[in-house]
Amino acid sequence: MVGAITETLDFWDLVELSGYRNVVTTNFPPAVSIHHGSSDEKIVTNGVAAYYVSENGLPDEKTDRARQMLERLHALGDWAAGEIVERHRRDEERLANGYYDLKPRLTVHQMFVRRYLKTHTGSSIDEISVGTSLSISEVQALTEELCGRGILVVSGQREARYELSASEQARYLELE
């Protein structure tokens, strides 16, 4: 049973206080209130959910309080809170298991070159430039960087031709 309301919170302020990344966009964020009752409640009126979080067990520190409230909203079935909490959990897991160290992170333009060469193996700088809509000088710099990182290899007698390295080709095979 919902007790006396002690505080009403803006959902976006709650997310900001938590320090979690906001990964949702919604025109109708959930209504969140803290109450004196003994348990968390979800009350749906005319199809709109309102969430009442019990103040029992909520920490005093603002960040921890906001995080626990998002967890409780998720437990009550709120989609927006669930997306934010689950994204945070996934990011924490990836950070802990070294996911971000497993493969090199590429810039957008480096990805353009790599993707182009995946389907157009043995292309020249000019061909890559046309195929990716990047300038020749930028493609030259990008191919040098990618060769230095072991992502591309150079072949060709007269004109340099580029293709994915054996390790990059193997990575694509693993993903397919």
Z-matrix of the N, CA and C atoms (Angstrom, degrees):
N
C 1 1.447
C 2 1.526 1 108.99
N 3 1.302 2 115.26 1 137.84
C 4 1.459 3 120.87 2 -178.63
C 5 1.516 4 109.29 3 -76.74
N 6 1.340 5 114.18 4 128.08
C 7 1.464 6 120.08 5 177.29
C 8 1.518 7 110.22 6 -91.52
N 9 1.307 8 115.57 7 -165.47
C 10 1.467 9 120.77 8 -179.61
C 11 1.528 10 109.77 9 -64.25
N 12 1.335 11 115.39 10 134.38
C 13 1.459 12 121.70 11 179.51
C 14 1.531 13 108.43 12 -73.57
N 15 1.339 14 115.72 13 127.13
C 16 1.464 15 119.52 14 179.37
C 17 1.523 16 111.93 15 -103.76
N 18 1.337 17 116.42 16 -23.19
C 19 1.464 18 119.58 17 -177.36
C 20 1.524 19 108.68 18 -161.35
N 21 1.324 20 116.33 19 140.33
C 22 1.456 21 122.33 20 173.16
C 23 1.524 22 106.65 21 -115.30
N 24 1.330 23 115.59 22 132.81
C 25 1.455 24 120.44 23 -173.66
C 26 1.513 25 112.39 24 -117.38
N 27 1.309 26 115.89 25 146.22
C 28 1.454 27 121.98 26 171.53
C 29 1.531 28 107.14 27 -81.37
N 30 1.317 29 117.43 28 128.92
C 31 1.458 30 121.73 29 -176.38
C 32 1.524 31 111.86 30 -58.01
N 33 1.330 32 117.65 31 -42.59
C 34 1.470 33 120.64 32 -177.92
C 35 1.528 34 111.15 33 -66.65
N 36 1.344 35 117.38 34 -35.05
C 37 1.468 36 120.16 35 175.20
C 38 1.528 37 110.18 36 -65.40
N 39 1.313 38 116.18 37 -38.75
C 40 1.464 39 121.66 38 178.78
C 41 1.530 40 110.48 39 -61.52
N 42 1.322 41 116.03 40 -44.63
C 43 1.467 42 120.41 41 178.95
C 44 1.525 43 110.08 42 -63.99
N 45 1.319 44 116.87 43 -43.64
C 46 1.468 45 120.45 44 179.93
C 47 1.527 46 111.07 45 -63.00
N 48 1.317 47 116.81 46 -43.03
C 49 1.466 48 120.61 47 178.54
C 50 1.525 49 112.11 48 -62.76
N 51 1.321 50 116.99 49 -33.22
C 52 1.464 51 120.73 50 -178.25
C 53 1.518 52 112.17 51 -67.94
N 54 1.320 53 116.43 52 -26.12
C 55 1.456 54 120.03 53 -176.36
C 56 1.514 55 112.51 54 82.31
N 57 1.332 56 117.39 55 1.01
C 58 1.453 57 121.17 56 178.38
C 59 1.520 58 108.92 57 -78.83
N 60 1.320 59 115.01 58 154.78
C 61 1.456 60 120.00 59 178.48
C 62 1.530 61 109.07 60 -74.32
N 63 1.328 62 116.60 61 132.56
C 64 1.459 63 120.36 62 177.66
C 65 1.525 64 108.04 63 -81.66
N 66 1.318 65 117.07 64 113.44
C 67 1.456 66 121.80 65 -176.19
C 68 1.525 67 112.53 66 -114.39
N 69 1.323 68 116.73 67 13.81
C 70 1.462 69 119.65 68 -179.39
C 71 1.521 70 110.88 69 -125.98
N 72 1.300 71 113.96 70 153.01
C 73 1.451 72 121.33 71 172.53
C 74 1.512 73 106.15 72 -128.98
N 75 1.288 74 115.78 73 122.94
C 76 1.460 75 119.28 74 178.81
C 77 1.519 76 108.95 75 -145.24
N 78 1.301 77 115.76 76 141.76
C 79 1.464 78 120.56 77 177.83
C 80 1.519 79 111.65 78 -77.59
N 81 1.321 80 115.92 79 -20.26
C 82 1.455 81 120.48 80 -176.56
C 83 1.526 82 110.33 81 -127.68
N 84 1.323 83 117.02 82 80.05
C 85 1.470 84 118.79 83 178.89
C 86 1.521 85 109.97 84 -65.69
N 87 1.323 86 116.28 85 153.72
C 88 1.465 87 118.79 86 -177.62
C 89 1.523 88 112.63 87 -66.24
N 90 1.321 89 115.25 88 148.29
C 91 1.468 90 121.62 89 174.02
C 92 1.520 91 107.12 90 -84.74
N 93 1.345 92 116.26 91 127.67
C 94 1.461 93 121.15 92 -175.36
C 95 1.519 94 109.21 93 -126.07
N 96 1.327 95 115.62 94 127.15
C 97 1.464 96 121.00 95 177.38
C 98 1.512 97 109.48 96 -132.38
N 99 1.335 98 115.44 97 148.24
C 100 1.458 99 121.77 98 173.78
C 101 1.525 100 106.42 99 -100.93
N 102 1.331 101 115.87 100 137.60
C 103 1.471 102 119.10 101 -177.20
C 104 1.521 103 110.95 102 -135.51
N 105 1.335 104 115.85 103 166.94
C 106 1.462 105 122.60 104 -179.05
C 107 1.520 106 113.75 105 -81.31
N 108 1.316 107 118.44 106 -5.19
C 109 1.465 108 120.84 107 -177.28
C 110 1.517 109 112.68 108 -64.01
N 111 1.329 110 114.89 109 176.22
C 112 1.464 111 120.24 110 -174.42
C 113 1.527 112 113.88 111 -90.65
N 114 1.336 113 117.96 112 -14.71
C 115 1.467 114 119.10 113 -177.73
C 116 1.528 115 110.94 114 -142.04
N 117 1.322 116 114.87 115 162.58
C 118 1.460 117 121.19 116 176.89
C 119 1.523 118 108.61 117 -76.56
N 120 1.312 119 115.82 118 145.18
C 121 1.471 120 120.55 119 -176.90
C 122 1.529 121 110.16 120 -135.95
N 123 1.317 122 113.90 121 150.15
C 124 1.464 123 121.76 122 171.98
C 125 1.517 124 106.00 123 -124.49
N 126 1.323 125 115.90 124 122.83
C 127 1.461 126 119.79 125 179.72
C 128 1.527 127 107.78 126 -121.42
N 129 1.339 128 115.32 127 124.28
C 130 1.457 129 120.75 128 -178.95
C 131 1.525 130 108.51 129 -104.44
N 132 1.330 131 114.73 130 123.66
C 133 1.462 132 121.04 131 177.95
C 134 1.519 133 108.08 132 -125.80
N 135 1.339 134 116.29 133 122.93
C 136 1.459 135 122.06 134 -178.05
C 137 1.529 136 112.10 135 51.36
N 138 1.322 137 116.04 136 39.46
C 139 1.455 138 121.18 137 177.18
C 140 1.518 139 115.72 138 80.66
N 141 1.321 140 117.53 139 1.34
C 142 1.458 141 121.46 140 -179.47
C 143 1.525 142 108.86 141 -110.46
N 144 1.329 143 115.40 142 125.76
C 145 1.467 144 120.31 143 -178.07
C 146 1.525 145 110.74 144 -86.70
N 147 1.317 146 115.60 145 140.15
C 148 1.463 147 122.95 146 171.28
C 149 1.518 148 105.90 147 -122.99
N 150 1.316 149 116.25 148 137.36
C 151 1.458 150 121.60 149 -175.84
C 152 1.513 151 110.00 150 -112.04
N 153 1.318 152 115.20 151 132.70
C 154 1.462 153 122.88 152 179.70
C 155 1.519 154 107.47 153 -120.68
N 156 1.326 155 115.62 154 111.72
C 157 1.463 156 121.75 155 -177.78
C 158 1.518 157 108.22 156 -99.45
N 159 1.322 158 115.35 157 128.09
C 160 1.458 159 120.53 158 178.92
C 161 1.526 160 109.60 159 -68.93
N 162 1.333 161 115.48 160 139.25
C 163 1.467 162 118.61 161 179.20
C 164 1.525 163 111.44 162 -74.45
N 165 1.333 164 117.46 163 -10.87
C 166 1.466 165 121.63 164 178.51
C 167 1.522 166 110.27 165 -61.06
N 168 1.309 167 115.93 166 123.06
C 169 1.456 168 121.34 167 176.12
C 170 1.510 169 115.60 168 81.84
N 171 1.328 170 118.14 169 -1.07
C 172 1.461 171 118.90 170 178.18
C 173 1.529 172 109.59 171 -75.18
N 174 1.319 173 117.46 172 132.28
C 175 1.465 174 119.72 173 178.45
C 176 1.528 175 111.42 174 -67.78
N 177 1.319 176 116.76 175 160.39
C 178 1.459 177 120.96 176 178.36
C 179 1.528 178 111.76 177 -82.69
N 180 1.328 179 117.10 178 -32.74
C 181 1.458 180 121.41 179 -178.03
C 182 1.523 181 108.87 180 -65.74
N 183 1.336 182 117.27 181 130.50
C 184 1.467 183 122.27 182 -170.04
C 185 1.521 184 114.29 183 -59.97
N 186 1.336 185 117.56 184 -43.59
C 187 1.468 186 119.91 185 -178.22
C 188 1.519 187 110.59 186 -65.90
N 189 1.323 188 116.82 187 -48.80
C 190 1.473 189 120.14 188 179.20
C 191 1.525 190 111.40 189 -62.41
N 192 1.314 191 115.54 190 -38.55
C 193 1.467 192 121.09 191 179.05
C 194 1.534 193 110.28 192 -61.90
N 195 1.332 194 116.06 193 -47.21
C 196 1.468 195 120.81 194 -179.50
C 197 1.533 196 110.49 195 -63.24
N 198 1.326 197 116.89 196 -42.06
C 199 1.458 198 120.31 197 179.78
C 200 1.525 199 111.40 198 -63.79
N 201 1.317 200 116.82 199 -43.44
C 202 1.462 201 119.51 200 179.45
C 203 1.532 202 110.48 201 -66.08
N 204 1.309 203 116.56 202 -36.90
C 205 1.472 204 118.66 203 178.55
C 206 1.529 205 110.80 204 -65.10
N 207 1.338 206 117.48 205 -41.18
C 208 1.468 207 119.34 206 176.83
C 209 1.524 208 110.72 207 -62.75
N 210 1.322 209 117.14 208 -40.23
C 211 1.466 210 120.57 209 176.59
C 212 1.529 211 110.66 210 -60.24
N 213 1.308 212 116.50 211 -43.39
C 214 1.470 213 120.51 212 -179.41
C 215 1.526 214 111.28 213 -67.75
N 216 1.331 215 117.25 214 -39.52
C 217 1.465 216 119.76 215 176.66
C 218 1.522 217 109.72 216 -62.53
N 219 1.318 218 116.20 217 -40.58
C 220 1.462 219 120.82 218 176.83
C 221 1.530 220 109.98 219 -60.41
N 222 1.319 221 116.79 220 -44.51
C 223 1.468 222 121.42 221 179.25
C 224 1.532 223 111.43 222 -62.88
N 225 1.331 224 116.71 223 -29.99
C 226 1.465 225 120.70 224 178.04
C 227 1.531 226 112.43 225 -80.58
N 228 1.329 227 115.96 226 -5.63
C 229 1.460 228 119.55 227 175.85
C 230 1.509 229 115.48 228 100.12
N 231 1.338 230 118.02 229 14.34
C 232 1.458 231 118.40 230 178.90
C 233 1.521 232 109.88 231 -75.34
N 234 1.320 233 115.85 232 125.12
C 235 1.456 234 122.17 233 -176.98
C 236 1.526 235 112.02 234 -64.07
N 237 1.314 236 118.23 235 -48.57
C 238 1.465 237 121.62 236 -175.82
C 239 1.528 238 111.13 237 -61.97
N 240 1.325 239 116.35 238 -47.77
C 241 1.469 240 119.89 239 178.28
C 242 1.528 241 110.23 240 -62.48
N 243 1.324 242 116.66 241 -38.86
C 244 1.453 243 120.68 242 179.23
C 245 1.516 244 112.79 243 -62.10
N 246 1.332 245 116.92 244 -42.62
C 247 1.457 246 120.64 245 178.68
C 248 1.527 247 111.21 246 -62.76
N 249 1.317 248 116.01 247 -42.54
C 250 1.464 249 121.02 248 -178.91
C 251 1.524 250 110.98 249 -67.33
N 252 1.309 251 117.30 250 -46.32
C 253 1.468 252 121.94 251 -179.52
C 254 1.528 253 110.83 252 -64.83
N 255 1.320 254 117.30 253 -45.34
C 256 1.468 255 120.30 254 -178.52
C 257 1.527 256 111.01 255 -66.74
N 258 1.332 257 118.25 256 -37.64
C 259 1.467 258 119.99 257 176.62
C 260 1.520 259 109.89 258 -63.58
N 261 1.332 260 117.02 259 -41.28
C 262 1.455 261 120.07 260 178.58
C 263 1.531 262 110.77 261 -62.40
N 264 1.314 263 116.48 262 -43.44
C 265 1.470 264 120.32 263 178.67
C 266 1.524 265 111.24 264 -61.34
N 267 1.333 266 116.21 265 -43.42
C 268 1.461 267 120.08 266 179.43
C 269 1.526 268 110.85 267 -63.49
N 270 1.331 269 117.03 268 -43.76
C 271 1.463 270 120.81 269 179.26
C 272 1.521 271 111.26 270 -62.90
N 273 1.329 272 117.00 271 -40.95
C 274 1.464 273 120.97 272 178.22
C 275 1.536 274 110.81 273 -64.14
N 276 1.324 275 116.53 274 -42.00
C 277 1.461 276 120.81 275 179.22
C 278 1.523 277 110.46 276 -63.67
N 279 1.325 278 116.64 277 -43.12
C 280 1.466 279 120.10 278 179.15
C 281 1.522 280 111.21 279 -64.32
N 282 1.303 281 116.65 280 -38.86
C 283 1.463 282 120.42 281 178.38
C 284 1.529 283 110.20 282 -65.38
N 285 1.329 284 116.55 283 -42.10
C 286 1.462 285 121.15 284 -177.72
C 287 1.530 286 112.89 285 -69.19
N 288 1.330 287 117.53 286 -35.97
C 289 1.467 288 118.66 287 -176.49
C 290 1.519 289 113.65 288 -93.87
N 291 1.342 290 117.87 289 6.33
C 292 1.457 291 120.82 290 175.94
C 293 1.510 292 114.76 291 78.63
N 294 1.312 293 117.72 292 18.85
C 295 1.463 294 121.73 293 -178.94
C 296 1.516 295 112.02 294 -52.93
N 297 1.314 296 117.06 295 -42.08
C 298 1.454 297 120.62 296 -175.71
C 299 1.522 298 112.52 297 -70.41
N 300 1.330 299 117.72 298 -14.03
C 301 1.461 300 121.81 299 177.24
C 302 1.521 301 112.28 300 -94.94
N 303 1.324 302 117.93 301 -10.14
C 304 1.456 303 121.13 302 -173.47
C 305 1.521 304 113.66 303 -68.59
N 306 1.289 305 117.73 304 -39.03
C 307 1.453 306 119.76 305 -177.89
C 308 1.518 307 109.15 306 -135.31
N 309 1.294 308 115.93 307 150.69
C 310 1.466 309 117.70 308 -178.22
C 311 1.522 310 111.08 309 -67.07
N 312 1.285 311 115.21 310 141.19
C 313 1.453 312 121.11 311 175.82
C 314 1.519 313 108.35 312 -88.29
N 315 1.292 314 116.55 313 130.19
C 316 1.457 315 121.81 314 -177.07
C 317 1.517 316 110.91 315 -110.62
N 318 1.336 317 114.90 316 151.40
C 319 1.460 318 119.58 317 173.48
C 320 1.529 319 107.71 318 -73.87
N 321 1.306 320 115.84 319 169.70
C 322 1.472 321 120.52 320 -179.83
C 323 1.523 322 110.31 321 -60.36
N 324 1.321 323 117.36 322 -45.24
C 325 1.467 324 119.85 323 -177.78
C 326 1.529 325 111.50 324 -69.69
N 327 1.327 326 117.47 325 -33.21
C 328 1.468 327 119.51 326 174.22
C 329 1.523 328 110.20 327 -63.43
N 330 1.335 329 116.23 328 -39.21
C 331 1.469 330 120.24 329 177.38
C 332 1.530 331 110.90 330 -64.01
N 333 1.336 332 116.70 331 -40.42
C 334 1.469 333 119.52 332 177.87
C 335 1.523 334 110.19 333 -55.95
N 336 1.340 335 116.40 334 -47.59
C 337 1.460 336 120.97 335 -178.58
C 338 1.524 337 110.31 336 -64.49
N 339 1.316 338 117.27 337 -45.94
C 340 1.463 339 120.46 338 -179.11
C 341 1.528 340 110.93 339 -61.82
N 342 1.320 341 116.65 340 -45.63
C 343 1.477 342 119.43 341 -179.91
C 344 1.527 343 111.44 342 -65.02
N 345 1.324 344 116.96 343 -39.00
C 346 1.463 345 120.07 344 178.84
C 347 1.523 346 109.73 345 -61.56
N 348 1.332 347 116.57 346 -45.17
C 349 1.463 348 120.09 347 -177.65
C 350 1.520 349 112.92 348 -71.53
N 351 1.313 350 116.64 349 -19.87
C 352 1.470 351 119.20 350 176.23
C 353 1.526 352 110.05 351 -63.43
N 354 1.320 353 116.29 352 -38.46
C 355 1.467 354 120.13 353 -178.19
C 356 1.531 355 113.26 354 -101.94
N 357 1.325 356 117.24 355 -12.75
C 358 1.471 357 121.49 356 -178.67
C 359 1.524 358 109.54 357 -128.26
N 360 1.304 359 115.54 358 60.23
C 361 1.461 360 120.70 359 -176.11
C 362 1.525 361 110.75 360 -61.82
N 363 1.313 362 116.64 361 144.49
C 364 1.459 363 121.41 362 178.98
C 365 1.515 364 114.11 363 78.12
N 366 1.315 365 117.80 364 25.12
C 367 1.468 366 121.38 365 -178.93
C 368 1.525 367 111.28 366 -84.55
N 369 1.328 368 114.76 367 152.80
C 370 1.465 369 121.43 368 176.91
C 371 1.527 370 109.70 369 -88.57
N 372 1.319 371 115.78 370 171.26
C 373 1.470 372 121.23 371 177.06
C 374 1.527 373 110.14 372 -57.00
N 375 1.346 374 116.87 373 -44.50
C 376 1.474 375 120.66 374 -179.49
C 377 1.527 376 111.25 375 -61.42
N 378 1.319 377 116.70 376 -43.93
C 379 1.467 378 120.71 377 -179.62
C 380 1.526 379 111.06 378 -65.88
N 381 1.324 380 116.44 379 -41.13
C 382 1.460 381 119.79 380 177.89
C 383 1.520 382 110.31 381 -63.95
N 384 1.325 383 116.04 382 -40.70
C 385 1.468 384 121.16 383 179.76
C 386 1.527 385 110.66 384 -59.71
N 387 1.314 386 116.54 385 -46.90
C 388 1.474 387 120.70 386 179.64
C 389 1.527 388 110.22 387 -66.37
N 390 1.331 389 116.95 388 -44.17
C 391 1.463 390 121.60 389 -176.25
C 392 1.521 391 114.34 390 -68.71
N 393 1.336 392 117.07 391 -25.49
C 394 1.467 393 120.54 392 -178.66
C 395 1.521 394 113.15 393 -108.35
N 396 1.321 395 117.29 394 -4.83
C 397 1.471 396 123.21 395 -177.31
C 398 1.527 397 112.18 396 60.36
N 399 1.334 398 115.62 397 33.99
C 400 1.460 399 121.22 398 176.11
C 401 1.520 400 108.03 399 -109.82
N 402 1.325 401 116.62 400 154.78
C 403 1.462 402 120.04 401 179.67
C 404 1.525 403 110.14 402 -67.91
N 405 1.326 404 115.25 403 155.68
C 406 1.461 405 120.43 404 -179.59
C 407 1.528 406 110.39 405 -60.90
N 408 1.329 407 117.00 406 -42.35
C 409 1.471 408 119.31 407 -179.26
C 410 1.527 409 111.04 408 -63.80
N 411 1.330 410 117.33 409 -37.95
C 412 1.460 411 120.02 410 178.65
C 413 1.528 412 110.78 411 -68.15
N 414 1.337 413 116.92 412 -40.81
C 415 1.460 414 120.45 413 178.79
C 416 1.531 415 109.98 414 -64.20
N 417 1.330 416 117.62 415 -38.28
C 418 1.465 417 120.32 416 177.58
C 419 1.527 418 110.30 417 -60.58
N 420 1.323 419 116.45 418 -46.67
C 421 1.465 420 120.43 419 179.65
C 422 1.532 421 111.07 420 -64.53
N 423 1.319 422 116.97 421 -42.03
C 424 1.463 423 120.90 422 -178.84
C 425 1.525 424 111.65 423 -65.48
N 426 1.331 425 116.90 424 -42.99
C 427 1.463 426 119.22 425 -179.50
C 428 1.524 427 110.63 426 -66.21
N 429 1.324 428 118.00 427 -36.34
C 430 1.471 429 120.65 428 176.29
C 431 1.528 430 110.46 429 -61.87
N 432 1.349 431 116.11 430 -46.03
C 433 1.470 432 120.67 431 179.04
C 434 1.523 433 110.96 432 -60.91
N 435 1.330 434 115.98 433 -46.79
C 436 1.468 435 120.31 434 -176.96
C 437 1.525 436 111.92 435 -68.50
N 438 1.318 437 117.75 436 -33.16
C 439 1.470 438 120.68 437 174.46
C 440 1.526 439 109.53 438 -67.22
N 441 1.322 440 116.29 439 -41.69
C 442 1.462 441 120.92 440 179.10
C 443 1.517 442 112.81 441 -62.89
N 444 1.305 443 117.23 442 -28.51
C 445 1.467 444 121.86 443 179.97
C 446 1.530 445 112.29 444 -90.81
N 447 1.334 446 116.01 445 -0.78
C 448 1.464 447 119.37 446 178.25
C 449 1.512 448 114.37 447 79.79
N 450 1.311 449 117.01 448 17.01
C 451 1.464 450 120.95 449 -179.51
C 452 1.524 451 110.62 450 -90.53
N 453 1.327 452 116.69 451 -34.20
C 454 1.459 453 122.39 452 177.52
C 455 1.516 454 109.73 453 -118.96
N 456 1.340 455 115.53 454 156.81
C 457 1.452 456 122.14 455 171.44
C 458 1.526 457 107.99 456 -129.26
N 459 1.333 458 115.21 457 154.11
C 460 1.462 459 121.56 458 -178.39
C 461 1.514 460 108.90 459 -104.70
N 462 1.316 461 115.07 460 139.68
C 463 1.461 462 120.93 461 174.08
C 464 1.524 463 107.26 462 -139.76
N 465 1.307 464 117.44 463 176.09
C 466 1.464 465 121.34 464 177.28
C 467 1.513 466 111.61 465 106.05
N 468 1.324 467 115.88 466 143.15
C 469 1.454 468 122.59 467 -177.89
C 470 1.528 469 111.11 468 -87.19
N 471 1.306 470 117.33 469 -61.61
C 472 1.464 471 121.92 470 -175.60
C 473 1.520 472 111.84 471 -81.90
N 474 1.321 473 115.32 472 -48.90
C 475 1.465 474 120.96 473 -176.94
C 476 1.527 475 108.06 474 -120.25
N 477 1.328 476 115.63 475 135.98
C 478 1.463 477 119.77 476 179.69
C 479 1.524 478 109.81 477 -63.69
N 480 1.312 479 115.23 478 131.60
C 481 1.462 480 123.45 479 176.00
C 482 1.515 481 107.08 480 -120.09
N 483 1.316 482 116.43 481 142.91
C 484 1.462 483 120.78 482 -174.44
C 485 1.514 484 110.37 483 -118.43
N 486 1.326 485 113.38 484 146.77
C 487 1.464 486 120.22 485 174.68
C 488 1.528 487 108.31 486 -151.52
N 489 1.320 488 115.08 487 165.35
C 490 1.457 489 119.96 488 178.29
C 491 1.522 490 109.55 489 -67.56
N 492 1.330 491 115.36 490 144.39
C 493 1.463 492 119.97 491 176.27
C 494 1.528 493 109.12 492 -68.61
N 495 1.314 494 115.82 493 165.77
C 496 1.469 495 120.73 494 179.77
C 497 1.529 496 111.06 495 -60.06
N 498 1.340 497 117.05 496 -38.26
C 499 1.468 498 119.43 497 -179.62
C 500 1.533 499 111.28 498 -67.77
N 501 1.331 500 117.42 499 -36.38
C 502 1.474 501 119.96 500 177.21
C 503 1.522 502 110.55 501 -68.51
N 504 1.321 503 116.77 502 -41.09
C 505 1.465 504 119.81 503 178.03
C 506 1.520 505 110.15 504 -62.42
N 507 1.320 506 116.88 505 -39.50
C 508 1.469 507 120.79 506 178.55
C 509 1.520 508 110.75 507 -64.34
N 510 1.344 509 117.10 508 -38.14
C 511 1.464 510 119.75 509 179.01
C 512 1.522 511 110.85 510 -63.53
N 513 1.329 512 117.58 511 -41.22
C 514 1.457 513 119.77 512 177.86
C 515 1.525 514 111.30 513 -64.95
N 516 1.316 515 117.22 514 -36.59
C 517 1.471 516 120.12 515 177.78
C 518 1.517 517 111.07 516 -64.38
N 519 1.343 518 117.12 517 -37.29
C 520 1.467 519 120.79 518 178.75
C 521 1.520 520 111.33 519 -65.10
N 522 1.333 521 117.03 520 -33.91
C 523 1.456 522 121.27 521 -176.88
C 524 1.523 523 113.17 522 -79.31
N 525 1.301 524 117.22 523 -19.47
C 526 1.480 525 119.75 524 -176.18
C 527 1.492 526 111.84 525 -85.80
